[in-house]
Amino acid sequence: KIIHTKQKKKTGVTYDSKSLSLHSIGTSGKCVHGKIADLLFSVWQHKRDVQKTTKYVELIIVADNREFQKQGKDVEKVKQRLAEIANYVDKFYRMLNIRVALVGLEVWSDVDKCAVTQDAFTTLHEFLDWRKLKLLPQQPHDNAQLISGVYFQGTTIGMAPIMSMCTAEQSGGIVVDHSDNPLGAAATLAHELGHNFGMNHDTPERGCGCRMTADRGGCIMTPSTGYPFPTVFSTCSKKDLVASLEKGVGMCLYNTPEVKLLYGGQKCGNGYIEEGEECDCGETEECLNPCCNAKTCTLKGDAVCAHGQCCEDCQLKPAGTPCRESSNSCDLPEFCTGTNPHCPANVYLHDGHACHNMDGYCYNGICQTHEQQCITLWGPGAKPAPGICFERVNSAGDPYGNCGKDSKGSFAKCQARDARCGKIQCQGGAYSPVIGTNAVSIDTTIHPQEGGNIRCRGTHVYLGDDMPDPGLVLAGTKCAEGMICLNRQCQNVSVFGVHKCSGKCNGRGECNNKKNCHCKAHWAPPFCDRAGFGGSVDSGPMRQAADSSAVAMGVLVTLLCLLSAGLIVCLKRKALVQILCINKKSAIQKLRYCQPMQQCFPKCAGHRGKTIMYNKWKIMCFFNLKPHKHISLHQIHKIMFFLAASYDPFKMLELFTKTLFII
């Protein structure tokens, strides 16, 4: 027996399903979305400074056949309009340190390549499916938006999945070209792109700060739009964006786009370094870069670089300098190469890699678990409900228990094996969902045959016909041992081939999303089978010489202390010296009666006080010792000092050992 109880957020009022209605907000235009500010779980590792790092969205805009007709069946006119829209969007996002790079335009001049109807939900589904199956394999990109000449039912002028940036399945949206002024469609596209980023509507209860008053357009993430059109983002949008990026949303945005792919041709002042340019800091009036001449796009004076995380004071940072730290347990750090001012493209662990103490699997650079999703929905103290909750509730195929929607838009029942990939069921936590004022709790009480009661807690969020439902288990979540949720089905993690990929790393590294080994420190890519600096062919060298110097110097200092103590014992304790030094092979005897340095390093002969190369490592020939002469403690200190200046700490240690111990 199952009993459902629906509770309205903050009021605790109980009512039946007939009372549930979908909210409709907006006057001149509405984008159908929820207000889910914290949909993904918090990460437990250090966070990347996402605000300082420039992100790049490689965008493709598609115009449907109705838009083509609307623009007089002139392909060039359509392309010019789409480029104008993209330029506006790029300017909007620059204030967030995000560049929107138009890398492709497509005009459906003959016929639509996917179904475009007045049903916004169906159109969005069809467009995203077409993007994944046709457009993405043909031209790699980060996000795609459909500009349509079709007016959707009701007041909807745009729709996009929330927190879906960079995903193959849902990184995109649909936009109605609803105004003669291209700024109108640009504001809507920026709004939909904001939802892809994880931004939610600027509703009154959120108390968002907006530097533009409503009569001047307000802010971009306002639920409804009108004239004048918004051009700025609110404080809430900025906060939502940072939270999303820190959780791992937008993993594909940290590489600079290939300039040859940029639409619109070459131009000094567009912010992209193109052929013949040494730098490009934007228009003259906006350029604040001390290393770049904005008028000529050339470097100033002795500058070697002007842009990038690996450029500091117009010079390249040393190889191995961290330039992008990992943002979560599935992300991997990147390091400067010493030859390029830009940080290598962002890489993360291969999909299917175990994470969070084996409780989850990595998917698109994020570690998904039921527990963290419950905490996101219900706050601290929440945890997944027993399996029987998932099985009973999600077998219903209704708004409160399902495995998503089918192609017809109807709620799909979950098969028993897929139940943990449907609506998430939790226990504990807050009295009501903590994800927004438009969320209600769906409490289900199950009475098992063996007796007792089991309480299951689900959520229902008023999203209209939008997708995805934040109460659904996220793709990539572990649903059983060795199993992962994909397309609402519990599938074997082997579909990703992560174990086969990691097998080539010789147990000293992990496979990244580009199917290359990310080696541990002191092992070299590509297969981690020889000594090196760690990292991968994609991420740059992990270990700097300076990092290892501290360890090696610690070893050397310890060795010096031991040697000094040994000398003191030998000099002060004659009886002990006699005992220890009878055997010519003893360590102390070898130390005090070292071969002359000219014999240890024959190349030093005749070069006293000069720095020369011996086996490619610098030493100082500051001594002129006769055979069998004792080496003083002072001389050992001097040897230590000069050896410490050697380039490589490990060679330094080896050289020092060979100098003092003649084996």
Residue pairs with C-beta under 8 A, 6 or more apart in sequence:
1 446
1 447
2 392
2 393
2 444
2 445
2 446
3 444
3 445
4 17
4 400
4 442
4 443
4 444
5 14
5 442
5 443
5 444
5 445
6 14
6 15
6 16
6 17
6 20
6 400
6 440
6 441
6 442
6 443
6 460
7 13
7 14
7 432
7 440
7 441
7 443
8 15
8 440
9 432
9 433
9 436
9 437
9 438
9 439
9 440
9 441
10 432
10 437
12 431
12 432
17 399
17 400
20 399
20 440
20 460
22 462
22 464
23 438
23 462
23 464
24 30
24 154
24 155
24 464
25 223
25 224
26 155
26 223
26 224
27 155
27 224
27 226
28 155
28 224
28 225
28 226
28 227
29 155
29 156
29 157
29 158
29 176
29 178
29 188
29 224
29 225
29 226
30 154
30 155
30 156
30 157
30 223
30 224
31 156
31 157
31 158
31 159
31 160
31 188
31 191
31 192
31 195
31 201
31 223
32 120
32 156
32 159
32 463
32 464
32 465
32 466
33 159
33 160
33 162
33 195
33 200
33 201
33 223
33 463
33 466
34 162
34 200
34 436
34 438
34 439
34 461
34 462
34 463
34 466
34 470
35 200
35 201
35 203
35 206
35 435
35 436
35 437
35 438
36 162
36 163
36 200
36 435
36 436
36 439
36 461
36 470
37 200
37 236
37 240
37 243
37 435
37 436
38 243
38 376
38 434
38 435
39 162
39 163
39 198
39 376
39 435
39 470
40 163
40 198
40 244
40 247
40 248
40 249
40 366
40 376
40 474
41 247
41 368
41 369
41 372
41 373
41 375
41 376
42 247
42 372
42 375
42 376
43 246
43 247
43 248
43 327
43 328
43 329
43 367
44 328
44 329
44 356
45 326
45 327
45 328
45 329
45 331
46 325
46 326
47 246
47 325
47 327
48 245
48 246
48 324
48 325
48 326
48 327
48 331
49 325
50 242
50 245
50 246
50 327
51 97
51 242
52 97
53 97
53 254
53 309
53 324
53 343
54 97
54 98
54 99
55 97
55 98
55 99
55 245
55 250
55 253
55 254
56 98
56 99
56 101
56 142
56 253
56 254
56 255
56 256
56 257
57 93
57 98
57 99
57 100
57 101
57 142
57 143
57 165
57 193
57 253
58 101
58 103
58 140
58 141
58 142
58 143
58 257
58 261
59 86
59 89
59 100
59 101
59 102
59 103
59 104
59 141
59 142
59 143
59 144
59 145
60 102
60 103
60 104
60 105
60 106
60 135
60 139
60 141
60 143
60 144
60 145
61 82
61 85
61 86
61 102
61 104
61 105
61 106
61 144
61 145
61 147
61 189
62 105
62 106
62 107
62 108
62 127
62 135
62 144
62 145
62 146
62 147
63 71
63 78
63 82
63 105
63 106
63 107
63 108
63 146
63 147
63 148
63 149
64 108
64 112
64 116
64 146
64 147
64 148
64 149
64 150
65 108
65 109
65 110
65 111
65 112
65 116
65 149
66 116
66 148
66 149
66 150
67 78
67 107
67 147
67 148
67 149
67 177
68 75
68 78
68 107
68 108
68 109
68 149
69 149
70 149
70 177
71 77
71 78
71 81
73 109
75 107
75 109
78 107
79 105
79 107
81 177
81 182
82 102
82 105
82 107
82 147
83 102
83 105
83 263
83 264
84 182
84 186
85 147
85 182
85 185
85 186
85 189
86 100
86 102
86 186
86 263
87 102
88 182
88 183
88 186
88 187
88 190
88 231
89 100
89 186
89 189
89 190
89 193
90 99
90 100
90 101
90 102
91 231
92 186
92 187
92 190
92 220
92 231
92 232
92 233
93 99
93 100
93 190
93 193
95 232
95 233
96 233
96 238
96 241
98 253
99 271
100 193
101 257
101 262
101 272
102 262
102 263
102 264
103 139
103 141
103 257
103 261
103 262
103 263
104 139
104 141
104 261
104 263
105 263
106 135
113 130
113 134
114 123
114 126
114 127
114 129
114 130
115 122
115 123
115 126
116 123
116 126
116 127
116 146
116 148
116 150
117 123
117 150
118 150
118 151
118 152
118 153
119 152
119 153
120 152
120 153
120 156
120 159
120 174
120 465
121 159
121 409
121 465
121 466
121 467
122 409
123 146
123 148
123 150
123 152
123 159
123 174
124 159
124 160
124 161
124 173
124 174
124 467
125 407
125 467
127 144
127 146
127 172
127 174
128 161
128 169
128 170
128 172
131 144
131 171
131 172
132 168
132 169
135 141
135 144
136 168
142 165
142 166
142 171
142 252
142 253
143 165
143 166
143 171
143 172
143 193
143 196
144 171
144 172
145 172
145 173
145 174
145 175
145 189
145 192
145 193
146 172
146 173
146 174
146 175
147 175
147 177
147 185
147 189
148 174
148 175
148 176
148 177
149 176
149 177
150 176
151 176
151 178
152 159
152 176
155 224
156 176
157 175
157 176
157 178
157 188
157 225
158 173
158 174
158 175
158 176
158 188
158 189
158 191
158 192
159 173
159 174
159 192
159 466
160 172
160 173
160 174
160 192
160 193
160 195
160 196
161 170
161 172
161 173
161 195
161 196
161 466
161 467
161 468
162 195
162 196
162 198
162 200
162 466
162 468
162 470
163 196
163 197
163 198
163 244
163 249
164 170
164 171
164 172
164 196
164 468
165 171
165 196
165 197
165 198
165 244
165 249
165 250
165 252
165 253
166 249
166 250
166 251
166 252
166 253
166 364
167 364
169 475
170 196
170 467
170 468
171 196
172 196
173 189
173 192
173 193
173 195
173 196
174 192
175 185
175 188
175 189
175 192
176 185
176 188
177 184
177 185
178 184
178 185
178 188
179 185
179 227
179 229
181 229
183 229
183 231
184 225
184 227
184 229
186 229
187 217
187 220
187 225
187 229
187 230
187 231
188 225
190 220
191 220
191 221
191 225
194 220
194 221
194 233
194 237
194 241
197 240
197 241
197 244
197 245
197 249
197 250
198 240
198 241
198 243
198 244
198 249
199 221
199 233
199 236
199 237
199 240
199 241
199 244
200 206
200 221
200 236
200 240
200 436
201 221
201 222
201 223
202 208
202 210
202 218
202 219
202 221
202 222
202 223
202 234
202 236
202 237
203 223
203 437
205 437
206 236
207 236
208 219
208 234
208 235
208 236
208 237
209 234
209 235
209 236
210 218
210 219
210 232
210 234
210 235
211 232
212 218
212 219
212 230
212 231
212 232
216 228
217 228
217 229
217 230
217 231
218 230
219 230
219 232
219 233
219 234
219 237
220 230
220 231
220 232
220 233
220 234
220 237
221 233
221 234
221 236
221 237
222 230
244 250
245 327
246 327
247 327
247 328
247 366
248 327
248 328
248 330
248 331
248 348
248 364
248 365
248 366
249 366
251 331
251 346
251 348
251 364
251 365
252 346
253 346
254 324
254 343
254 345
254 346
255 345
255 346
256 272
256 342
257 272
259 266
259 272
259 273
259 274
259 275
262 270
262 272
262 274
264 270
266 274
266 275
266 276
267 274
268 277
268 280
268 295
268 296
268 297
269 280
269 282
269 283
269 284
269 294
269 297
270 280
270 282
271 280
271 281
271 282
272 280
273 279
273 280
273 297
273 307
274 280
276 297
277 297
277 298
278 292
278 297
278 298
278 299
278 306
279 289
279 291
279 292
279 293
279 297
279 298
279 299
279 305
279 306
279 307
280 292
280 297
280 307
281 287
281 288
281 289
281 292
281 294
281 306
281 307
282 294
283 294
284 294
284 295
287 294
289 306
289 307
290 300
290 314
291 299
291 300
291 303
291 305
291 306
291 311
291 314
292 298
292 299
292 300
292 303
292 306
292 307
293 299
293 300
299 305
299 306
299 314
300 314
301 314
302 314
303 314
303 315
304 311
304 314
304 315
304 316
304 341
305 311
305 314
305 315
305 316
305 341
306 314
306 341
307 341
307 342
308 340
308 341
308 342
308 343
309 323
309 324
309 336
309 342
309 343
310 316
310 317
310 321
310 323
310 336
310 337
310 340
310 341
310 342
310 343
311 317
311 341
316 336
316 338
316 339
316 340
316 341
317 323
317 336
317 338
318 336
318 338
318 544
319 335
319 336
319 337
319 338
319 339
319 540
319 541
319 544
320 335
320 336
320 338
320 533
320 540
320 541
320 542
320 543
320 544
320 545
320 547
321 335
321 336
321 544
322 333
322 334
322 335
322 336
323 334
323 335
323 336
323 343
323 344
323 540
324 333
324 334
324 343
324 346
325 333
326 332
326 333
326 348
328 365
328 366
328 367
329 355
329 356
329 362
329 367
330 348
330 349
330 353
330 355
330 362
330 363
330 365
330 366
330 367
331 346
331 348
331 349
331 365
332 347
332 348
332 349
332 512
332 518
332 536
332 539
333 539
333 542
334 343
334 344
334 345
334 346
334 347
334 539
334 540
335 344
335 535
335 539
335 540
335 541
335 542
336 343
336 540
337 344
337 540
337 541
343 540
344 538
344 539
344 540
345 538
347 512
347 513
347 514
347 518
347 536
347 538
347 539
348 362
348 365
348 512
348 513
349 355
349 362
349 365
349 510
349 511
349 512
349 513
349 518
350 362
350 496
350 498
350 501
350 502
350 510
350 511
350 512
350 513
350 515
351 361
351 362
351 363
351 364
351 476
351 496
351 498
351 513
352 361
352 362
352 363
352 484
352 493
352 494
352 495
352 496
352 497
352 498
353 361
353 362
353 498
353 502
353 510
353 511
354 360
354 361
354 362
355 361
355 362
355 367
356 367
356 369
356 372
359 369
359 371
359 478
360 367
360 368
360 369
360 372
360 477
360 478
361 367
361 368
361 476
361 477
361 478
361 484
361 493
362 476
363 475
363 476
363 477
363 484
364 476
365 513
366 476
368 474
368 475
368 476
368 477
368 478
368 485
369 477
369 478
370 384
370 420
370 424
370 473
370 477
370 478
371 382
371 383
371 384
373 424
373 473
373 474
373 477
374 382
374 383
374 384
374 424
374 426
374 427
374 428
374 429
375 382
375 429
376 435
377 424
377 426
377 429
377 433
377 434
377 435
377 439
377 459
377 470
377 471
378 426
378 428
378 429
378 430
378 433
378 434
378 457
379 429
379 430
379 434
380 429
381 428
381 429
381 430
382 426
382 427
382 428
382 429
382 430
382 457
383 426
383 427
383 428
384 424
384 425
384 426
384 427
385 425
385 426
385 427
385 454
385 455
385 456
385 457
386 454
387 419
387 420
388 446
388 448
388 454
389 425
389 444
389 446
389 454
389 456
390 414
390 419
390 420
390 422
390 425
391 414
391 416
391 419
392 401
392 444
392 446
392 456
393 400
393 401
393 422
393 423
393 425
393 444
393 456
393 458
394 401
394 402
394 403
394 413
394 414
394 419
394 422
394 423
394 425
395 401
395 413
395 414
395 416
395 419
396 402
396 413
397 403
397 410
397 411
397 412
397 413
397 414
398 411
399 411
399 460
400 423
400 442
400 444
400 458
400 460
401 414
401 422
401 423
401 444
401 458
402 411
402 412
402 413
402 414
402 422
402 423
403 412
403 413
403 414
403 415
403 418
403 421
403 422
403 488
404 411
404 412
404 422
404 468
404 469
404 472
404 488
405 411
405 412
405 467
406 412
409 465
412 488
414 421
414 422
414 488
417 490
418 479
418 488
418 489
418 490
420 473
420 477
420 479
420 480
420 485
420 490
421 473
421 477
421 479
421 485
421 488
421 489
421 490
422 472
422 473
422 488
423 458
423 459
423 469
423 471
423 472
423 473
424 458
424 459
424 471
424 472
424 473
425 444
425 456
425 457
425 458
426 456
426 457
426 458
427 455
427 456
427 457
429 457
432 439
432 440
432 441
433 439
433 440
433 441
433 459
433 461
435 459
435 461
435 470
436 461
438 461
438 462
438 463
439 459
439 460
439 461
439 462
439 470
439 471
440 459
440 460
440 461
440 462
441 457
441 458
441 459
441 460
442 457
442 458
442 459
442 460
443 455
443 456
443 457
443 458
444 455
444 456
444 457
444 458
445 453
445 454
445 455
445 456
446 453
446 454
446 455
446 456
447 453
447 454
448 454
458 471
459 470
459 471
460 471
461 469
461 470
461 471
463 469
463 470
472 488
473 479
473 485
474 485
475 485
475 486
475 487
476 484
476 485
476 486
477 484
477 485
478 484
478 485
479 485
479 490
480 490
482 492
482 493
482 494
483 490
483 491
483 492
483 493
484 490
484 491
484 492
484 493
485 491
486 495
498 511
501 511
501 515
502 509
502 510
502 511
502 517
504 511
504 517
504 527
505 511
505 517
505 518
505 519
505 527
505 528
506 527
506 528
506 529
507 528
508 519
508 520
508 523
508 528
508 529
509 517
509 518
509 519
509 520
509 523
509 525
509 528
509 536
510 517
510 518
511 517
511 518
512 518
512 536
512 538
512 539
514 538
516 525
516 526
516 536
516 537
516 538
517 525
517 526
517 527
517 528
517 536
518 525
518 535
518 536
518 538
518 539
519 525
519 528
519 532
519 534
519 535
519 536
519 542
520 528
520 534
521 533
521 534
521 542
521 543
522 531
522 532
522 533
522 534
522 543
523 529
523 530
523 531
523 532
523 534
524 530
524 531
524 532
524 533
524 534
525 532
525 535
525 536
525 537
526 536
526 537
532 541
533 541
533 542
533 543
533 544
534 541
534 542
534 543
535 541
535 542
535 543
545 647
545 648
545 649
548 649
548 650
549 649
551 649
552 649
552 650
552 652
552 653
553 644
553 649
555 653
556 640
556 643
556 644
556 652
556 653
556 656
559 656
560 636
560 637
560 640
563 591
563 636
563 660
564 633
564 636
566 587
566 588
566 591
567 591
567 592
567 633
567 636
569 576
569 577
569 588
570 576
570 577
570 580
570 581
570 588
570 592
571 577
577 588
580 586
580 588
580 589
581 588
581 589
581 592
583 589
584 593
587 661
590 660
590 661
590 662
590 663
591 631
591 660
591 661
592 630
592 631
593 628
593 630
594 600
594 631
594 659
594 660
594 661
594 662
595 627
595 662
596 625
596 626
596 627
596 628
596 629
597 604
597 621
597 623
597 625
597 659
598 604
598 605
598 625
599 627
600 658
600 659
600 662
601 614
601 619
601 621
601 659
603 612
603 614
604 612
604 614
604 619
604 621
607 621
608 621
608 622
608 623
608 624
609 620
609 621
609 622
610 621
611 618
611 619
611 620
612 618
612 619
612 621
614 655
615 651
615 655
617 646
617 647
617 648
617 651
617 652
617 655
618 642
618 645
618 646
618 647
619 642
619 643
619 646
619 655
620 638
620 642
622 638
622 642
623 635
625 631
631 660
636 660
639 656
639 659
639 660
640 656
643 652
643 655
643 656
643 659
644 652
646 652
646 655
